Amino acid sequence: MNTLSIRCIERTPERQNFMLFIDEQSLDSLLNIDHCEDMRFSNFDLDIFPVDKQRFPDYNHKAVIINTIAQFLGQAPIFTQFGSNRLVIYRCHCGSDYCGVISCDLLITQDSITWANIRYEDGSDSDDAADLDEIDVTPIPQLVFAKTQYEQAFANYFQQHVSML
């Protein structure tokens, strides 16, 4: 089985950026992307950043993170703008799924959590190889995690970084 960890890769007084690691290797490197540099995938719902309360008075970032964790754990309905029920891992900096996302099918059993068919998705019906080659994201057939280890990774992230927000 694979192991998951969620690590803070950049910390400033204003923000904390996180990355998923699979078996000690960044998910970015497995996908052949850099979500911190590539604006198409720079919106990671587990990052912690300040919110302009004057412009967005009702935005509750902690609630967004809690809902994201619940989606990763299969405890909340998965929402995408495509209606695909695929778990969004990374999305465009603008927040629109139609710019393209990295997503997967989330399969949960009593003992394991599987991310299946991890790939780029933009809501189009095109599976044309030429179109997908232009995206330059390496699809991953599946990652399988022991459920207890996976849940503990999210519990550690929440306890160390989110609970104090």
Helices and strands as residue ranges (DSSP letters): E 4-11, E 16-22, E 25-26, H 27-31, G 39-41, H 61-72, E 87-91, G 97-99, E 101-108, E 112-121, H 129-135, E 140-146, H 147-157, I 158-162
